[in-house]
Amino acid sequence: MTRKLITALTAALLLVTPLVAAAPAWAFEQRKDVAGGSSSGSVAAGGDGSVQIAVSAQFTSAAADGTGGSSGGAVSSQSVTAAVHPVCWYEQSDTGAERAKYIDSPKATDYMSTTRGDMWDEYKARFPDYESYADDTEGHWYIPVCDARYMADGDERDFGDIMADYYANNTPVYVPAGQAAPEPVIDGATLARAAWDAVTIPTATIGYNPMVGQSRATVVGMDTWVWATGDTPKEVRVTATAGPVSATVTATASRLTLQPKDGTAQCTGFGIPWTEDNDRLGTDCVIVFDRSSAHFKDSVTPVDVKVSYAITYSATDGTTGTMNTHTTSTTTTIPVAEIQTINTRPTKQP
């Protein structure tokens, strides 16, 4: 055996050991593919063990109505479907006859008694009335299985805790031939992340003023008012249900983040459209350009527009939490002109 292979096997054992240690006694004897976390998909809606969920999203626009104050309020919606695999689920295992044969075998009794001590009684207790199914070659036991590979990106929960809790609250169940297998349950945190990942958050669109001439250019050195328009969301609310569990994700933002290529921006909100009345009130979002856009392609200045969302979620199974900040980003353009002045020499001529 090569040194490289020995190293790889050692690393694999180190990774597997904590997962095995967290499992209850009855879980030490499982099919090899189950111990590795693979799924037959026999108990779920999808062929790979995944569950189809319907996701709905509501977007509350940040676009102001022009009467002062960047309140926004228009609501749009989006509906999508997504596939999510549970982190823990029931998987088909032995027939009644196979399980009874194993439990009653001298090999199993000797192994569990000598290596696990009193946990052998715990193991047998997890398969109640197994003797009743000793002659059944058609029905199957379904056992709890967990796999860390199905935890969503960014899920900071401890997999060992998830697995231990699931095993503690879900015992093997026997399902006679022709009867329905246990339905997979998507926990609230997994459901919330799957729902959030399924929706597309609109990027921001903006309006600006002044707009001078046919080019609709703003002017170097002047306060250019900028405001959110259209479906730019200030709040996103996403909901999804999988079986008995429903989850709601709420994402909120408080301002535009503007980065002009030639100029500086001050933006503490989503802005309001410029009008003569609003001019007296002032705005919370302006850019001051310090150079015309003549040197840029198509004579327009690029402006990066970002919106960052703080995200929380809750679910009917009692789960609550936060997700990493989500930021939408796009680049728009604004033409910028310079006001030309003409200097004349004084004359004594009338």
KEZA-906520 format. One record per residue (C-alpha): y, z, x. Coordinates in steps of 0.25 Angstrom, whole numbers. Each point is the difference from the previous one (the first is absolute). Example, Ala and Ser with C-alpha at 12.3 -4.5 7.8 and 13.67 -1.06 7.14 Angstrom:
2
<atom y="-18" z="31" x="49"/>
<atom y="14" z="-2" x="6"/>
// end
This chain:
350
<atom y="0" z="0" x="0"/>
<atom y="13" z="-4" x="6"/>
<atom y="12" z="10" x="2"/>
<atom y="8" z="-8" x="-10"/>
<atom y="-10" z="2" x="-11"/>
<atom y="-2" z="15" x="3"/>
<atom y="15" z="2" x="-1"/>
<atom y="1" z="-8" x="-13"/>
<atom y="-12" z="8" x="-6"/>
<atom y="6" z="13" x="5"/>
<atom y="14" z="-3" x="-7"/>
<atom y="-7" z="-4" x="-13"/>
<atom y="-8" z="13" x="0"/>
<atom y="13" z="8" x="2"/>
<atom y="7" z="-8" x="-12"/>
<atom y="-12" z="3" x="-9"/>
<atom y="-3" z="14" x="3"/>
<atom y="12" z="6" x="-7"/>
<atom y="-3" z="-8" x="-13"/>
<atom y="-14" z="5" x="0"/>
<atom y="4" z="15" x="3"/>
<atom y="9" z="0" x="-12"/>
<atom y="-11" z="-5" x="-10"/>
<atom y="-9" z="10" x="-8"/>
<atom y="-14" z="2" x="4"/>
<atom y="-6" z="-9" x="-10"/>
<atom y="8" z="-11" x="6"/>
<atom y="-7" z="0" x="13"/>
<atom y="-11" z="-8" x="-5"/>
<atom y="5" z="-14" x="-5"/>
<atom y="-3" z="-14" x="2"/>
<atom y="5" z="-5" x="13"/>
<atom y="10" z="-10" x="-6"/>
<atom y="6" z="11" x="-9"/>
<atom y="2" z="9" x="12"/>
<atom y="8" z="-11" x="6"/>
<atom y="8" z="-1" x="-12"/>
<atom y="-4" z="-14" x="-5"/>
<atom y="0" z="-2" x="-15"/>
<atom y="-10" z="-8" x="-9"/>
<atom y="11" z="-2" x="-10"/>
<atom y="-10" z="3" x="-11"/>
<atom y="8" z="10" x="-8"/>
<atom y="14" z="-7" x="0"/>
<atom y="7" z="-11" x="-7"/>
<atom y="1" z="-9" x="13"/>
<atom y="-12" z="-5" x="7"/>
<atom y="5" z="7" x="13"/>
<atom y="1" z="13" x="-7"/>
<atom y="15" z="-2" x="-4"/>
<atom y="7" z="3" x="-13"/>
<atom y="10" z="-9" x="-7"/>
<atom y="12" z="7" x="-4"/>
<atom y="12" z="-5" x="-8"/>
<atom y="14" z="3" x="6"/>
<atom y="13" z="0" x="-6"/>
<atom y="14" z="2" x="6"/>
<atom y="14" z="2" x="-5"/>
<atom y="12" z="-4" x="9"/>
<atom y="13" z="7" x="-4"/>
<atom y="11" z="-9" x="6"/>
<atom y="11" z="5" x="9"/>
<atom y="10" z="-11" x="-5"/>
<atom y="12" z="6" x="-5"/>
<atom y="6" z="-5" x="-14"/>
<atom y="14" z="-2" x="6"/>
<atom y="7" z="11" x="-7"/>
<atom y="0" z="9" x="12"/>
<atom y="-10" z="9" x="6"/>
<atom y="-13" z="-6" x="6"/>
<atom y="-9" z="5" x="-11"/>
<atom y="-9" z="-12" x="-3"/>
<atom y="-10" z="2" x="-10"/>
<atom y="-7" z="-13" x="-4"/>
<atom y="-15" z="0" x="-1"/>
<atom y="-10" z="-10" x="4"/>
<atom y="-15" z="1" x="1"/>
<atom y="-12" z="-5" x="7"/>
<atom y="-15" z="0" x="-3"/>
<atom y="-11" z="-2" x="9"/>
<atom y="-15" z="3" x="2"/>
<atom y="-6" z="5" x="13"/>
<atom y="-13" z="4" x="6"/>
<atom y="-2" z="14" x="6"/>
<atom y="-12" z="7" x="6"/>
<atom y="-2" z="15" x="-3"/>
<atom y="-1" z="8" x="13"/>
<atom y="-12" z="8" x="-6"/>
<atom y="-9" z="-5" x="-11"/>
<atom y="-15" z="1" x="-5"/>
<atom y="-10" z="-10" x="6"/>
<atom y="-14" z="-3" x="-4"/>
<atom y="-10" z="7" x="8"/>
<atom y="-15" z="2" x="-1"/>
<atom y="-9" z="-2" x="-13"/>
<atom y="-4" z="13" x="-6"/>
<atom y="-14" z="-2" x="6"/>
<atom y="5" z="-2" x="14"/>
<atom y="10" z="12" x="0"/>
<atom y="-11" z="9" x="-5"/>
<atom y="-10" z="-5" x="10"/>
<atom y="10" z="3" x="11"/>
<atom y="4" z="14" x="-5"/>
<atom y="-15" z="4" x="-1"/>
<atom y="-4" z="-6" x="13"/>
<atom y="-5" z="9" x="11"/>
<atom y="9" z="-8" x="10"/>
<atom y="13" z="3" x="-8"/>
<atom y="-3" z="14" x="-3"/>
<atom y="-4" z="3" x="15"/>
<atom y="13" z="-7" x="5"/>
<atom y="10" z="6" x="-9"/>
<atom y="-6" z="14" x="1"/>
<atom y="0" z="0" x="15"/>
<atom y="13" z="-7" x="2"/>
<atom y="8" z="4" x="-12"/>
<atom y="-6" z="13" x="-4"/>
<atom y="4" z="5" x="-14"/>
<atom y="8" z="-13" x="-2"/>
<atom y="-14" z="-6" x="-5"/>
<atom y="1" z="8" x="-13"/>
<atom y="14" z="-5" x="-2"/>
<atom y="-4" z="-14" x="3"/>
<atom y="-11" z="0" x="-11"/>
<atom y="10" z="7" x="-10"/>
<atom y="9" z="-12" x="1"/>
<atom y="-12" z="-9" x="-6"/>
<atom y="-2" z="9" x="-13"/>
<atom y="-14" z="-3" x="-7"/>
<atom y="-4" z="-10" x="11"/>
<atom y="-14" z="3" x="-4"/>
<atom y="2" z="-6" x="-14"/>
<atom y="3" z="-14" x="6"/>
<atom y="-11" z="0" x="10"/>
<atom y="-8" z="-11" x="-7"/>
<atom y="13" z="-8" x="-3"/>
<atom y="0" z="-12" x="9"/>
<atom y="12" z="-7" x="-8"/>
<atom y="11" z="10" x="-2"/>
<atom y="8" z="4" x="12"/>
<atom y="8" z="12" x="6"/>
<atom y="14" z="-3" x="3"/>
<atom y="7" z="8" x="11"/>
<atom y="14" z="3" x="4"/>
<atom y="5" z="-9" x="12"/>
<atom y="13" z="0" x="7"/>
<atom y="6" z="-10" x="10"/>
<atom y="13" z="2" x="8"/>
<atom y="1" z="-15" x="1"/>
<atom y="5" z="0" x="-14"/>
<atom y="12" z="9" x="2"/>
<atom y="13" z="-8" x="-1"/>
<atom y="9" z="-3" x="11"/>
<atom y="9" z="12" x="2"/>
<atom y="-9" z="10" x="-8"/>
<atom y="2" z="12" x="9"/>
<atom y="-10" z="9" x="-8"/>
<atom y="-12" z="6" x="8"/>
<atom y="-12" z="-8" x="-3"/>
<atom y="-9" z="12" x="3"/>
<atom y="7" z="8" x="-11"/>
<atom y="-1" z="-12" x="-9"/>
<atom y="-15" z="-1" x="2"/>
<atom y="-3" z="15" x="-1"/>
<atom y="8" z="1" x="-13"/>
<atom y="-8" z="-12" x="-6"/>
<atom y="-13" z="5" x="4"/>
<atom y="3" z="14" x="-5"/>
<atom y="3" z="-6" x="-14"/>
<atom y="-9" z="-11" x="-1"/>
<atom y="-15" z="2" x="1"/>
<atom y="-11" z="-11" x="0"/>
<atom y="-3" z="-5" x="-14"/>
<atom y="-13" z="-7" x="-6"/>
<atom y="2" z="-12" x="-8"/>
<atom y="-12" z="-6" x="-7"/>
<atom y="-2" z="-15" x="0"/>
<atom y="9" z="-7" x="-10"/>
<atom y="10" z="11" x="0"/>
<atom y="14" z="-1" x="6"/>
<atom y="3" z="4" x="14"/>
<atom y="11" z="11" x="2"/>
<atom y="14" z="-7" x="-1"/>
<atom y="8" z="0" x="13"/>
<atom y="12" z="9" x="0"/>
<atom y="12" z="-4" x="8"/>
<atom y="8" z="12" x="4"/>
<atom y="15" z="1" x="-2"/>
<atom y="4" z="-2" x="14"/>
<atom y="-8" z="-12" x="2"/>
<atom y="4" z="-6" x="-14"/>
<atom y="15" z="2" x="3"/>
<atom y="-1" z="-7" x="14"/>
<atom y="-8" z="-11" x="-6"/>
<atom y="10" z="-2" x="-11"/>
<atom y="12" z="0" x="9"/>
<atom y="-6" z="-10" x="9"/>
<atom y="-3" z="-9" x="-11"/>
<atom y="14" z="-2" x="-5"/>
<atom y="11" z="-9" x="7"/>
<atom y="14" z="7" x="1"/>
<atom y="11" z="-10" x="-1"/>
<atom y="9" z="-2" x="11"/>
<atom y="15" z="3" x="-2"/>
<atom y="10" z="-11" x="-4"/>
<atom y="15" z="3" x="2"/>
<atom y="14" z="-5" x="-5"/>
<atom y="13" z="1" x="8"/>
<atom y="15" z="-2" x="-1"/>
<atom y="9" z="-6" x="4"/>
<atom y="-4" z="-14" x="-1"/>
<atom y="10" z="-10" x="4"/>
<atom y="1" z="-15" x="-2"/>
<atom y="-12" z="-10" x="-2"/>
<atom y="-8" z="7" x="11"/>
<atom y="1" z="13" x="-7"/>
<atom y="3" z="7" x="13"/>
<atom y="4" z="14" x="2"/>
<atom y="11" z="3" x="10"/>
<atom y="0" z="6" x="15"/>
<atom y="5" z="14" x="0"/>
<atom y="1" z="3" x="-15"/>
<atom y="-9" z="9" x="-8"/>
<atom y="-11" z="-9" x="-5"/>
<atom y="-6" z="7" x="-12"/>
<atom y="-15" z="-1" x="-2"/>
<atom y="-9" z="4" x="-11"/>
<atom y="-14" z="-1" x="-5"/>
<atom y="-3" z="-11" x="-10"/>
<atom y="-12" z="-4" x="-9"/>
<atom y="-13" z="7" x="1"/>
<atom y="3" z="8" x="13"/>
<atom y="-7" z="13" x="-4"/>
<atom y="5" z="14" x="2"/>
<atom y="-12" z="6" x="-6"/>
<atom y="-15" z="-5" x="-1"/>
<atom y="-10" z="7" x="-9"/>
<atom y="-14" z="-5" x="1"/>
<atom y="-12" z="5" x="-9"/>
<atom y="-15" z="-2" x="1"/>
<atom y="-12" z="5" x="-7"/>
<atom y="-14" z="0" x="5"/>
<atom y="-10" z="7" x="-10"/>
<atom y="5" z="14" x="-3"/>
<atom y="10" z="0" x="11"/>
<atom y="14" z="-5" x="-1"/>
<atom y="11" z="-1" x="11"/>
<atom y="15" z="-2" x="1"/>
<atom y="7" z="-4" x="12"/>
<atom y="16" z="2" x="0"/>
<atom y="8" z="-7" x="11"/>
<atom y="15" z="2" x="1"/>
<atom y="11" z="-5" x="8"/>
<atom y="15" z="4" x="1"/>
<atom y="7" z="-11" x="7"/>
<atom y="0" z="-14" x="7"/>
<atom y="-1" z="-1" x="15"/>
<atom y="8" z="-11" x="5"/>
<atom y="0" z="-6" x="14"/>
<atom y="10" z="-12" x="2"/>
<atom y="-1" z="-8" x="13"/>
<atom y="15" z="1" x="3"/>
<atom y="6" z="12" x="-7"/>
<atom y="-2" z="14" x="-4"/>
<atom y="-5" z="6" x="-14"/>
<atom y="2" z="13" x="-7"/>
<atom y="-9" z="1" x="-12"/>
<atom y="-4" z="13" x="-6"/>
<atom y="-4" z="-6" x="-14"/>
<atom y="-4" z="-13" x="-6"/>
<atom y="15" z="-4" x="-2"/>
<atom y="7" z="-5" x="-12"/>
<atom y="6" z="-14" x="-3"/>
<atom y="14" z="-2" x="4"/>
<atom y="10" z="-1" x="-12"/>
<atom y="15" z="4" x="-1"/>
<atom y="-4" z="13" x="-7"/>
<atom y="-11" z="3" x="10"/>
<atom y="10" z="-3" x="11"/>
<atom y="7" z="13" x="-4"/>
<atom y="-13" z="8" x="0"/>
<atom y="-5" z="-5" x="13"/>
<atom y="-14" z="-3" x="4"/>
<atom y="-12" z="7" x="8"/>
<atom y="-4" z="-13" x="7"/>
<atom y="8" z="-9" x="9"/>
<atom y="-1" z="-9" x="12"/>
<atom y="12" z="-3" x="10"/>
<atom y="-3" z="-13" x="7"/>
<atom y="6" z="-1" x="14"/>
<atom y="-2" z="-15" x="2"/>
<atom y="-1" z="-13" x="-8"/>
<atom y="-13" z="-6" x="-2"/>
<atom y="4" z="-13" x="6"/>
<atom y="-10" z="2" x="12"/>
<atom y="-12" z="2" x="-9"/>
<atom y="-9" z="-11" x="-5"/>
<atom y="6" z="-5" x="-13"/>
<atom y="12" z="8" x="2"/>
<atom y="-6" z="13" x="-7"/>
<atom y="-2" z="13" x="6"/>
<atom y="-14" z="7" x="-1"/>
<atom y="0" z="14" x="-7"/>
<atom y="-13" z="8" x="0"/>
<atom y="-2" z="7" x="-13"/>
<atom y="-10" z="12" x="-1"/>
<atom y="-3" z="10" x="-10"/>
<atom y="-9" z="12" x="3"/>
<atom y="-8" z="8" x="-10"/>
<atom y="-5" z="14" x="0"/>
<atom y="-13" z="1" x="-7"/>
<atom y="-7" z="11" x="-8"/>
<atom y="-13" z="0" x="-9"/>
<atom y="-7" z="8" x="-9"/>
<atom y="-13" z="-1" x="-8"/>
<atom y="-7" z="6" x="-12"/>
<atom y="-11" z="6" x="9"/>
<atom y="11" z="9" x="6"/>
<atom y="3" z="-8" x="13"/>
<atom y="14" z="-1" x="5"/>
<atom y="6" z="-5" x="12"/>
<atom y="9" z="-9" x="8"/>
<atom y="-1" z="-14" x="7"/>
<atom y="7" z="-6" x="12"/>
<atom y="13" z="-6" x="-3"/>
<atom y="0" z="-14" x="-5"/>
<atom y="11" z="-9" x="5"/>
<atom y="3" z="-14" x="-6"/>
<atom y="7" z="-10" x="9"/>
<atom y="7" z="-13" x="-1"/>
<atom y="11" z="-8" x="6"/>
<atom y="11" z="-7" x="-8"/>
<atom y="12" z="-8" x="5"/>
<atom y="15" z="2" x="-2"/>
<atom y="11" z="-10" x="4"/>
<atom y="11" z="6" x="7"/>
<atom y="14" z="-6" x="3"/>
<atom y="12" z="3" x="8"/>
<atom y="14" z="0" x="-6"/>
<atom y="8" z="-10" x="8"/>
<atom y="15" z="4" x="2"/>
<atom y="11" z="-10" x="5"/>
<atom y="10" z="6" x="10"/>
<atom y="14" z="-7" x="0"/>
<atom y="11" z="0" x="10"/>
<atom y="13" z="5" x="-6"/>
<atom y="11" z="-10" x="-1"/>
<atom y="15" z="0" x="-2"/>
<atom y="0" z="-12" x="-8"/>
<atom y="4" z="2" x="-14"/>
// end
